[in-house]
Structure formats: C-alpha cells, structure tokens
Amino acid sequence: MAQNKTLFELQSEVCKTLASPKRLEILNALKEGEKTVSELVEILGVPKANVSQHLAVMRHKGILDSRREGVNIYYRVANPKVIKACVLMREVLTEQMQEKSKLIDIVSKE
C-alpha cells in the first residue's frame, strides 16, 4: 500500500511538471529526436533563458536526458512512453472537443 502511495506521488510530480503548455510543446518538438537548445528556441519562438529553464526542470524530473557535444547541449525524451502518454491525452481531449462541438451544433439547430 505504501508503494502505491509513493507511485501516486511520483506520478503527481510528473503531471505537475507537464502541466505547462511550453513543456508540452518541447516534448512535441523532441518526439522525432534530440535537439539543441538553439533548435528548440527557434521552434518555440521563446527566449533561450525560458527554454533552458523548462529543459532544466524536465531533466531534473527525469523526463529528459541531455548530452554535451562541444558547445551544444542536446536534449531528448528519456522514455518514449512519455510521448505516448501525451499523444493519448491529446487524443482524449480532441474527442472531448469534437463531442462538445457536436452538442453545440445540435443546440444551435434547435
């Protein structure tokens, strides 16, 4: 029972870490493979300091891994199942939005 409680606490921490839209965008950008901080800055269109801060938090929580090559630091998703979990959640949200849209269409036709 204590093991389950610990697991729920860890899951909660990961979910809190991923509760930022920018962090989800970073994960989306990394789903095809590792990228440098500069590449992520260009993709996201936010300041380098902001991207670096998000990357540090996700690396600290074990969501991302990094490696240094010369002056560049490359980031990648530590476990591909994190991407699968995000894709699954996005699918659930898309289905909910489609269902709400159908209900709005029905109500507006009445």
Secondary structure, DSSP 8 states (H G I E B T S, - for coil): -HHHHHHHHHHHHHHHHTTSHHHHHHHHHHTTS-EEHHHHHHHHTS-HHHHHHHHHHHHHTTSEEEEEETTEEEEEES-HHHHHHHHHHHHHHHHHHHHHHHHHHHHHH-
